Amino acid sequence: MNGASREALASAREGFNALTDDSSVDAAKLAEELAAVTALLDREVSLRRVLTDPAQAAEARAELAGRLLGSRVGGPAADLVSGMVRSRWSRSRDLTDALEELAYSADLVAAQRAGQLDDVEDELFRFARIVSSNPELRRALTDRNATVAAKTELLHSLLGGRANPVTERVVIRLVAQPRGRSLEAGLDALSKLAATRRDRMVAVVTSAVPLSEGQRQRLGASLAQLYGRQIHLNLDVDPEVLGGVQVRIGDEVINGTIADRLDEATRRMAG
């Protein structure tokens, strides 16, 4: 997002955080309602444009949102959406993108309150790895000719009783409402959102063999000292790295593998 939308999103996040700091607010219900509003504005493009029309007074837009949503969602969701439409958005779609983010954030708040956010982060990462390594599964979940009910049933069979209910809920929503995004991009965005919820960075760590608990703790402490903030480790095993570890944080890659050192030695010899 650019310009006005970036400022509007920042304001929406502040309002969301203030709202969900109140433990009496049902975060799971809030997530469901914000997701429903997102779907509504995706379908009703003209309504979305009216609610973001800068030619209309901010209070008039908020009043319209309140009238439309008052009977569909609870007070917390209605207040949050009304506050968002008071803001100025560079593009009408940015409003729905922001609503979608807050819907997923509300689900993550529910997991955090239950002390299960770590589990959700890890399950999202593992599911993304499963999808990337299973083309048949990916096709089934992204097939435009398949019904949402069929995809949901498939996800229930894969995740039901095996994953945290929040993980299952957000993955089903992502598959049912991709909103023009690839499944991989959506899962990656969810993982990053979960990490941001904890104000942590995510490091994807690839090693030849599973790391011991002591090794994980030392690596986490070293990365935290290097980046000045807590780092969440997503662990992956790939025998082809031969030894050592590879750490990817965002676009930055830290190589400490035997394979990497052999490649470097080969390049030097060739030079």
C-alpha positions as CSV (number, residue, x, y, z in Angstrom):
1,M,0.0,0.0,0.0
2,N,1.1,3.5,-0.7
3,G,0.4,7.0,0.6
4,A,-2.9,7.5,2.2
5,S,-3.6,3.7,2.4
6,R,-0.5,3.1,4.3
7,E,-1.5,5.6,6.9
8,A,-5.0,4.3,7.0
9,L,-3.8,0.7,7.5
10,A,-1.5,1.9,10.4
11,S,-4.5,3.6,12.0
12,A,-6.6,0.5,11.5
13,R,-4.0,-1.7,13.2
14,E,-3.9,0.6,16.1
15,G,-7.6,0.5,16.5
16,F,-7.6,-3.3,16.2
17,N,-4.9,-3.6,18.8
18,A,-6.8,-1.4,21.2
19,L,-10.0,-3.4,20.6
20,T,-8.4,-6.8,21.1
21,D,-6.5,-5.7,24.1
22,D,-9.9,-6.0,25.8
23,S,-10.2,-9.7,26.7
24,S,-14.0,-9.4,26.8
25,V,-13.9,-9.0,23.0
26,D,-14.5,-12.4,21.3
27,A,-11.6,-12.6,18.9
28,A,-12.8,-15.6,17.0
29,K,-16.2,-14.0,16.4
30,L,-14.5,-10.7,15.4
31,A,-12.4,-12.7,12.8
32,E,-15.5,-14.3,11.3
33,E,-17.3,-11.0,11.0
34,L,-14.4,-9.1,9.5
35,A,-13.9,-12.0,7.0
36,A,-17.6,-11.7,6.1
37,V,-17.3,-7.9,5.5
38,T,-14.2,-8.6,3.4
39,A,-16.2,-11.0,1.2
40,L,-19.1,-8.6,1.0
41,L,-16.9,-5.7,-0.3
42,D,-15.2,-8.0,-2.7
43,R,-18.5,-8.9,-4.2
44,E,-20.0,-5.4,-4.1
45,V,-17.5,-3.3,-5.9
46,S,-19.8,-0.3,-6.1
47,L,-20.4,-0.4,-2.3
48,R,-16.6,-0.5,-1.7
49,R,-16.1,2.5,-3.9
50,V,-18.8,4.5,-2.1
51,L,-17.2,3.6,1.2
52,T,-13.8,4.9,0.0
53,D,-15.0,7.8,-2.1
54,P,-12.9,10.9,-1.0
55,A,-15.7,13.1,-2.3
56,Q,-18.0,11.9,0.4
57,A,-17.6,13.2,4.0
58,A,-15.8,10.8,6.3
59,E,-18.8,10.8,8.8
60,A,-21.2,10.1,5.9
61,R,-19.2,7.1,4.9
62,A,-19.0,5.9,8.5
63,E,-22.7,6.3,9.0
64,L,-23.4,4.3,5.8
65,A,-21.2,1.5,7.0
66,G,-22.9,1.5,10.3
67,R,-26.4,1.3,8.7
68,L,-25.3,-1.6,6.4
69,L,-23.4,-3.6,9.0
70,G,-25.4,-2.9,12.2
71,S,-27.6,-6.0,11.7
72,R,-24.9,-8.2,10.2
73,V,-22.0,-8.0,12.7
74,G,-21.5,-7.2,16.4
75,G,-20.6,-3.9,17.8
76,P,-16.8,-4.3,17.9
77,A,-16.6,-5.2,14.2
78,A,-19.1,-2.5,13.2
79,D,-17.1,0.1,15.2
80,L,-13.8,-1.0,13.7
81,V,-15.1,-1.0,10.1
82,S,-16.8,2.4,10.6
83,G,-13.4,3.8,11.8
84,M,-11.7,2.4,8.8
85,V,-14.0,3.9,6.3
86,R,-13.5,7.3,7.9
87,S,-9.9,7.1,6.7
88,R,-8.7,8.0,3.3
89,W,-7.6,5.1,1.0
90,S,-5.6,5.4,-2.1
91,R,-7.5,2.5,-3.8
92,S,-10.8,1.0,-2.8
93,R,-9.3,-2.5,-2.8
94,D,-6.9,-1.4,-0.1
95,L,-9.8,-1.3,2.3
96,T,-10.7,-4.9,1.7
97,D,-7.0,-6.0,1.9
98,A,-6.8,-4.3,5.3
99,L,-10.0,-5.9,6.5
100,E,-8.7,-9.3,5.4
101,E,-5.5,-8.7,7.3
102,L,-7.4,-7.8,10.5
103,A,-9.7,-10.8,10.2
104,Y,-6.6,-13.1,10.1
105,S,-5.1,-11.1,12.9
106,A,-8.2,-11.6,15.1
107,D,-7.9,-15.4,14.6
108,L,-4.2,-15.2,15.7
109,V,-5.2,-13.2,18.7
110,A,-7.6,-16.0,19.7
111,A,-4.6,-18.4,19.4
112,Q,-2.4,-16.1,21.3
113,R,-4.9,-15.8,24.2
114,A,-5.0,-19.6,24.4
115,G,-1.2,-19.9,24.4
116,Q,-1.3,-21.6,21.1
117,L,0.3,-19.1,18.7
118,D,3.5,-21.0,18.5
119,D,1.6,-24.1,17.4
120,V,-0.2,-22.2,14.7
121,E,3.0,-20.7,13.4
122,D,4.6,-24.0,13.1
123,E,1.6,-25.7,11.6
124,L,1.3,-23.0,8.9
125,F,4.9,-23.5,8.0
126,R,4.6,-27.3,7.8
127,F,1.5,-27.1,5.8
128,A,3.1,-24.7,3.3
129,R,6.0,-27.3,3.0
130,I,3.5,-30.1,2.3
131,V,1.7,-28.1,-0.4
132,S,5.0,-27.1,-2.1
133,S,6.1,-30.7,-2.2
134,N,2.8,-32.2,-3.3
135,P,1.6,-30.9,-6.7
136,E,-1.5,-33.1,-6.7
137,L,-2.6,-31.6,-3.4
138,R,-1.9,-28.1,-4.6
139,R,-4.0,-28.7,-7.8
140,A,-6.9,-30.0,-5.7
141,L,-6.9,-26.9,-3.4
142,T,-6.5,-24.4,-6.2
143,D,-8.7,-26.0,-8.9
144,R,-11.2,-23.3,-10.0
145,N,-13.7,-26.0,-11.1
146,A,-13.8,-27.6,-7.7
147,T,-16.4,-26.4,-5.2
148,V,-15.5,-24.6,-2.0
149,A,-17.4,-27.4,-0.2
150,A,-15.1,-30.0,-1.8
151,K,-12.0,-28.1,-0.9
152,T,-13.2,-27.6,2.6
153,E,-13.9,-31.3,3.0
154,L,-10.4,-32.1,1.8
155,L,-8.9,-29.7,4.3
156,H,-11.0,-31.1,7.1
157,S,-9.7,-34.6,6.2
158,L,-6.1,-33.3,6.3
159,L,-6.2,-31.0,9.3
160,G,-9.2,-31.9,11.3
161,G,-8.1,-33.3,14.7
162,R,-4.4,-33.0,13.7
163,A,-3.9,-29.2,13.6
164,N,-5.0,-26.4,15.9
165,P,-8.6,-25.2,15.1
166,V,-7.2,-21.7,14.3
167,T,-4.8,-23.2,11.8
168,E,-7.6,-25.1,10.2
169,R,-9.9,-22.1,10.1
170,V,-7.4,-19.7,8.5
171,V,-6.2,-22.2,5.9
172,I,-9.8,-23.0,4.9
173,R,-10.6,-19.3,4.5
174,L,-7.4,-18.8,2.5
175,V,-8.3,-21.6,0.1
176,A,-12.0,-20.6,-0.1
177,Q,-11.2,-16.9,-0.6
178,P,-7.8,-16.6,-2.3
179,R,-8.6,-13.1,-3.6
180,G,-6.3,-13.5,-6.6
181,R,-3.3,-14.7,-4.5
182,S,-1.4,-18.0,-5.0
183,L,-1.8,-20.5,-2.2
184,E,1.9,-20.3,-1.5
185,A,1.8,-16.5,-1.2
186,G,-1.2,-16.7,1.0
187,L,0.4,-19.2,3.4
188,D,3.6,-17.1,3.5
189,A,1.6,-14.0,4.3
190,L,-0.2,-15.8,7.1
191,S,3.1,-17.1,8.6
192,K,4.5,-13.6,8.6
193,L,1.4,-12.2,10.1
194,A,1.6,-14.7,12.9
195,A,5.2,-13.8,13.5
196,T,4.4,-10.1,13.5
197,R,1.7,-10.7,16.1
198,R,4.5,-11.7,18.4
199,D,6.8,-8.9,17.2
200,R,9.2,-11.5,16.0
201,M,11.1,-12.1,12.8
202,V,10.9,-15.5,11.1
203,A,14.0,-17.4,10.2
204,V,13.8,-20.5,7.9
205,V,16.6,-22.7,9.0
206,T,17.7,-25.6,6.8
207,S,20.1,-28.2,8.1
208,A,21.3,-31.7,7.0
209,V,20.0,-33.3,10.2
210,P,17.5,-32.1,12.8
211,L,18.9,-29.6,15.3
212,S,19.0,-30.5,18.9
213,E,17.2,-28.3,21.4
214,G,20.5,-26.9,22.6
215,Q,21.5,-26.0,19.0
216,R,18.2,-24.4,18.4
217,Q,18.5,-22.3,21.5
218,R,22.1,-21.2,20.7
219,L,21.1,-20.4,17.1
220,G,18.1,-18.4,18.2
221,A,20.1,-16.5,20.8
222,S,22.8,-15.7,18.2
223,L,20.3,-14.4,15.6
224,A,18.4,-12.4,18.3
225,Q,21.7,-10.7,19.2
226,L,22.5,-10.1,15.5
227,Y,19.1,-8.6,14.6
228,G,18.3,-7.0,17.9
229,R,14.9,-8.7,18.3
230,Q,13.5,-12.2,19.0
231,I,13.6,-14.6,16.1
232,H,11.2,-17.5,15.5
233,L,12.8,-20.5,13.9
234,N,11.0,-22.5,11.3
235,L,13.1,-25.7,10.9
236,D,13.6,-27.7,7.8
237,V,15.8,-30.7,7.0
238,D,17.5,-31.2,3.6
239,P,20.3,-33.8,3.4
240,E,21.7,-32.0,0.3
241,V,23.1,-29.2,2.4
242,L,25.6,-31.9,3.6
243,G,26.3,-30.1,6.9
244,G,26.0,-26.9,8.8
245,V,22.9,-24.7,8.4
246,Q,21.4,-22.2,6.0
247,V,19.3,-19.4,7.5
248,R,16.9,-17.3,5.5
249,I,15.4,-14.2,7.0
250,G,13.3,-12.3,4.5
251,D,15.5,-11.8,1.4
252,E,18.7,-12.3,3.4
253,V,20.4,-15.7,3.4
254,I,23.2,-16.7,5.8
255,N,25.0,-19.7,4.5
256,G,27.1,-21.9,6.8
257,T,26.8,-25.3,5.0
258,I,29.5,-27.6,3.8
259,A,27.9,-27.6,0.4
260,D,28.2,-23.8,0.3
261,R,31.8,-24.0,1.3
262,L,32.5,-26.6,-1.4
263,D,30.9,-24.5,-4.0
264,E,33.0,-21.5,-2.9
265,A,36.2,-23.6,-3.0
266,T,35.3,-24.8,-6.5
267,R,34.7,-21.3,-7.8
268,R,38.1,-20.2,-6.4
269,M,39.9,-23.1,-8.0
270,A,38.1,-22.4,-11.3
271,G,39.2,-18.8,-11.1
